[in-house]
Amino acid sequence: MDAIERLATLFEKFPGIGPRQAGRFVHYLLRSSPAIRQELARSITALGNQVKQCSECRRYHDGDSALCNRCSSTTRDRAILMIVATDADADAIERSHTYNGTYFILGGTIALGNEKNPRIREADLVKCIEKRSNELREIILALPANVEGDTTSSRVHELLRPLIKDGQVFVSSLGRGLSTGAELEYADPDTIKNALKNRA
Ligand SMILES: [Zn+2]
């Protein structure tokens, strides 16, 4: 495989990218200046060297401390924990400026047929809730409004049940002001605000 094919094959692994788009990316890079190619290569290397996962919410962050700036913040309400699928979903909530609690990022949702082998951060979630059991008063599930989101939500409820004492922690889900199938990541601030207000 030559260099062009090798890079195109790598781009094809990106979510939503097919062979034609992958080829276009490679040709864009071929036409770009060496400085741009070097910058790209350096940035990719830095992802491995500098970025780590927050020990509490599991978000990817670039910093020296174990905790990300959200988890180490002293102005956030640590009585509330929102469980989201991805970093992008948490970022969308942050951009809406309607939530000042903490997060846990599951790292995805459970695909149908994969219920027995879910690739979400179950063990980390359990550890996080156990560690914070004294301060938590509410857990909000903010998962996608689709079949995978529902499957994930059931699984999370199952995991939470033995961890929280009745009446001590209120478990809610985002209101479905989000239209069916709409992804949190692309929701506008008003929609997020309403979904939060209508949680139940
Ligand atoms: Zn964090």
Boltz pocket constraint, residues with backbone or C-beta under 6 A from the ligand:
constraints:
  - pocket:
      binder: B
      contacts: [[A, 54], [A, 55], [A, 56], [A, 57], [A, 58], [A, 59], [A, 67], [A, 68], [A, 69], [A, 70], [A, 71], [A, 72], [A, 103]]
      max_distance: 6.0
